[in-house]
Amino acid sequence: MESAIRYSRLARYAPLGQLLPLWQRSHCVVIGLGGLGSGLAMQLARFGVARLTLIDRDTVGFENLGHQSLFTTAHAEAALPKVQAAAQVLAAVNPAVGLDPQCADLSRHNIEQLCAGATLLFDGLDSYYTRYIVNDHALRSATPWLSAGVVRGELSVRAVLPAVTGCLRCLLPEPPPPGSVPTCSAEGVFGPLLSVANAIQLEQAGRILGGTLTRSEDALYSLCLPDWNIRRLPLSGPLADCPACSGRYEFLDGSRDAEASAACSEGRFELELGTALDIDALAARLSAEPGWELRPNRWCLVAQHAAERYTIFPAGKLVLSGGDSARLHAFVAEWLGS
């Protein structure tokens, strides 16, 4: 009875009601829990999907609270990993959903494991290079994915249904050069537009689940404020000369690895030490030194010093925001003795 009441308003909208049983048997993967991914995860939980995998590498910061709908001030104060904060909220929204939070930096090395068994992939990414990895994986595994981007007052959405629609490389054969594409961190975003993009992604995903998305409906959807007309650019399905649609998965096979470091977010540097860390002991040492602001939790330690923010995970991964690789290595040498 409780389940019927929970979904009753969704079920009464006939196009969605017919699809709810399919949604509720699905395994959805949301890659990136920023503005787009937060909204998607919330709606998918409210649809009652069987399993919801959440993939993100970051912790919640105060800069996220204006436009990322899953997170609260308490999450930012505790510097929780986004996936853990999201799982707390979504479990309270719908405890029937099987939640699988994965605090990870998606790469060609782990995408097959993290996205195994997915019914649908949803892109909430801010990295074009990572999107090309997702595109290759989607085609190789025959998994549909819903890609979107929102920055400033502009949005774009594309559904990729392998062997039916074209893919990312059909539309954009090569990743744009680093720094050539506007980002939310640099140019901001009109937050409510994120929900519009989510609505298009979910409507297109429903067509895929229902088996009604055909090659003739292959299209790129876009909108640019203050013009509220959603434009639909018809596309023509897989291109004969597209490397990915032809089975050459260059972003998965390692041949494009040299581009990965150039595609990293500006001002963000990562290091894998390959050995476990005692973050409680590290926090105790840092707390004895002036100038450090510490936010420890059970999953990581966030240590802020002036403009530099270090996130240290017990498995031996470190992330620096607001510095450079030299500063990250200097931190390791000074505080971790290697």
HELIX and SHEET records of a PDB file:
HELIX    1   1 GLU A    2  ARG A    6  1                                   5    
HELIX    2   2 SER A    8  ALA A   11  1                                   4    
HELIX    3   3 ALA A   14  GLY A   17  1                                   4    
HELIX    4   4 LEU A   20  TRP A   23  1                                   4    
HELIX    5   5 GLY A   35  PHE A   47  1                                  13    
HELIX    6   6 PHE A   62  ASN A   64  5                                   3    
HELIX    7   7 THR A   73  ALA A   78  1                                   6    
HELIX    8   8 LYS A   82  VAL A   93  1                                  12    
HELIX    9   9 ILE A  111  LEU A  114  1                                   4    
HELIX   10  10 TYR A  128  SER A  141  1                                  14    
HELIX   11  11 LEU A  168  LEU A  171  1                                   4    
HELIX   12  12 CYS A  184  GLU A  187  1                                   4    
HELIX   13  13 PRO A  192  GLY A  210  1                                  19    
HELIX   14  14 ARG A  215  GLU A  217  5                                   3    
HELIX   15  15 ASP A  257  GLU A  259  5                                   3    
HELIX   16  16 SER A  261  ALA A  263  5                                   3    
HELIX   17  17 ILE A  279  SER A  287  1                                   9    
HELIX   18  18 SER A  325  PHE A  331  1                                   7    
HELIX   19  19 VAL A  332  LEU A  336  3                                   5    
SHEET    1   A 8 GLY A  98  CYS A 103  0                                        
SHEET    2   A 8 ARG A  51  ASP A  56  1                                        
SHEET    3   A 8 HIS A  27  ILE A  31  1                                        
SHEET    4   A 8 LEU A 120  ASP A 123  1                                        
SHEET    5   A 8 TRP A 145  VAL A 151  1                                        
SHEET    6   A 8 GLU A 154  VAL A 160 -1                                        
SHEET    7   A 8 ALA A 219  CYS A 224 -1                                        
SHEET    8   A 8 ASP A 227  PRO A 234 -1                                        
SHEET    1   B 5 ARG A 268  GLU A 272  0                                        
SHEET    2   B 5 LYS A 317  SER A 321 -1                                        
SHEET    3   B 5 GLU A 308  ILE A 312 -1                                        
SHEET    4   B 5 LEU A 301  HIS A 305 -1                                        
SHEET    5   B 5 TRP A 292  PRO A 296 -1                                        
END                                                                             
